[in-house]
Amino acid sequence: WEAVREARQAMAQDLLGQLDAARSAQKCEVGIQALAPLAAQGRIDTLICGFDVEAPGRYDAETGLFTEIEAAENWTDLDDGVEWLIGQVLDHGGSVRFAEDELLGDQPLAATLRY
C-alpha cells in the first residue's frame, strides 16, 4: 500500500502543479458557474473534480448560464451539473482528473483551459 500512497501523492502534486502553471498563464477557472460555458465551448483542456462534488441544476445554452438549484426531494427532473460538465469536457476531447476533495480546498471544480 505504501507504493499506492506514494503514487497518489505524486499525482496530486502533479495536479497542483498543472493548476499553478495554468493560473500563472491565466488559463485556469474554478467553479461550475465559470466552467459551464467554457465546457460548452470546448475550451477546457483538463477538468479537475473532487470525488464528492454534486451540483443539481441546468445549463441554458441560450444564455450560457448554469443555474444551480437546491437539492430537491425529486431529483428526477434535475440534471447533475458535474455529470453534464464531465460529459461536455470529454465530448470536446478534454480530459477529466479526479482528486481528493481536501486537495482542491473550497473550490472542488477547477479546470485548465486550452485558450
HUZI-V179327 format. One record per residue. N is the residue number from 1. RES is the residue in one letter. PHI is phi as a letter, one per 20 degrees, with the letter a starting at -180 (* if undefined). PSI is psi in radians with two decimals (999 if undefined). OMEGA is omega in radians with two decimals (NA if undefined). Layout:
# HUZI-V179327
<<N | RES | PHI | PSI | OMEGA> <N | RES | PHI | PSI | OMEGA>>
This chain:
# HUZI-V179327
<<1 | W | * | -0.41 | 3.14> <2 | E | f | -0.71 | 3.14> <3 | A | f | -0.66 | 3.12> <4 | V | f | -0.78 | 3.13> <5 | R | f | -0.77 | 3.13> <6 | E | f | -0.69 | 3.12> <7 | A | f | -0.73 | 3.12> <8 | R | f | -0.69 | 3.10> <9 | Q | f | -0.69 | 3.12> <10 | A | f | -0.71 | 3.11> <11 | M | f | -0.70 | 3.12> <12 | A | f | -0.74 | 3.10> <13 | Q | f | -0.64 | 3.09> <14 | D | f | -0.78 | 3.11> <15 | L | f | -0.80 | 3.13> <16 | L | f | -0.67 | 3.10> <17 | G | f | -0.73 | 3.10> <18 | Q | f | -0.77 | -3.14> <19 | L | f | -0.74 | 3.13> <20 | D | f | -0.75 | 3.12> <21 | A | f | -0.71 | 3.14> <22 | A | f | -0.67 | 3.09> <23 | R | f | -0.77 | -3.14> <24 | S | f | -0.62 | -3.14> <25 | A | e | 0.10 | -3.08> <26 | Q | l | 0.73 | 3.09> <27 | K | c | 0.80 | -3.13> <28 | C | b | 2.42 | 3.05> <29 | E | c | 2.74 | 3.13> <30 | V | c | 2.69 | 3.06> <31 | G | n | 2.55 | -3.06> <32 | I | f | -0.58 | -3.14> <33 | Q | f | -0.77 | 3.14> <34 | A | f | -0.61 | -3.03> <35 | L | f | -0.51 | -3.07> <36 | A | g | -0.93 | -3.14> <37 | P | f | -0.57 | 3.12> <38 | L | f | -0.68 | 3.09> <39 | A | f | -0.75 | -3.14> <40 | A | f | -0.53 | 3.13> <41 | Q | e | -0.10 | -3.13> <42 | G | m | 0.41 | -3.08> <43 | R | e | -0.17 | -3.09> <44 | I | e | 2.19 | 3.08> <45 | D | e | -0.92 | 3.14> <46 | T | c | 2.16 | 3.04> <47 | L | e | 2.26 | 3.10> <48 | I | d | 2.11 | -2.95> <49 | C | c | 2.35 | 3.02> <50 | G | f | 2.71 | -3.07> <51 | F | f | -0.58 | -3.01> <52 | D | d | 0.50 | -3.06> <53 | V | e | 2.31 | 3.03> <54 | E | c | 2.59 | 3.09> <55 | A | b | 1.50 | 3.12> <56 | P | f | 2.37 | -3.14> <57 | G | q | -2.84 | -3.10> <58 | R | b | 2.55 | 3.03> <59 | Y | e | 2.31 | 3.11> <60 | D | d | 1.91 | -3.09> <61 | A | f | -0.52 | -3.13> <62 | E | f | -0.74 | -3.11> <63 | T | e | -0.33 | -3.09> <64 | G | m | 0.35 | -3.10> <65 | L | d | 2.52 | 2.99> <66 | F | d | 2.19 | 3.14> <67 | T | d | 1.99 | 3.08> <68 | E | f | 2.46 | 3.14> <69 | I | c | 2.33 | 3.10> <70 | E | g | 2.45 | -3.14> <71 | A | g | 2.09 | -3.10> <72 | A | e | 2.86 | 3.07> <73 | E | f | -0.60 | -3.11> <74 | N | d | 1.68 | -3.13> <75 | W | f | -0.15 | -3.02> <76 | T | f | -0.46 | -3.14> <77 | D | e | 0.16 | 3.11> <78 | L | d | 2.59 | 3.02> <79 | D | e | 2.70 | 2.96> <80 | D | e | 2.00 | -3.08> <81 | G | g | -0.55 | -3.14> <82 | V | f | -0.75 | 3.08> <83 | E | f | -0.76 | 3.12> <84 | W | f | -0.77 | -3.14> <85 | L | f | -0.82 | 3.12> <86 | I | g | -0.79 | 3.12> <87 | G | f | -0.75 | 3.13> <88 | Q | f | -0.77 | -3.13> <89 | V | f | -0.82 | 3.14> <90 | L | f | -0.71 | 3.12> <91 | D | f | -0.52 | -3.13> <92 | H | e | 0.26 | 3.04> <93 | G | n | 0.20 | 3.09> <94 | G | e | 3.13 | 3.10> <95 | S | c | 2.76 | 3.14> <96 | V | c | 2.26 | 3.09> <97 | R | c | 2.44 | 3.12> <98 | F | d | 2.54 | -3.12> <99 | A | c | 2.75 | 3.05> <100 | E | g | 2.41 | -3.08> <101 | D | g | -0.69 | -3.11> <102 | E | f | -0.40 | 3.09> <103 | L | f | -0.64 | -3.09> <104 | L | e | -0.12 | 3.09> <105 | G | m | -2.36 | -3.05> <106 | D | e | 0.04 | 3.08> <107 | Q | c | 1.54 | -3.05> <108 | P | f | 0.00 | 3.05> <109 | L | c | 2.19 | 3.11> <110 | A | b | 2.78 | 3.14> <111 | A | b | 2.56 | 2.93> <112 | T | e | 2.49 | -3.02> <113 | L | d | 2.63 | 3.08> <114 | R | f | -0.71 | -3.14> <115 | Y | b | 999 | NA>>
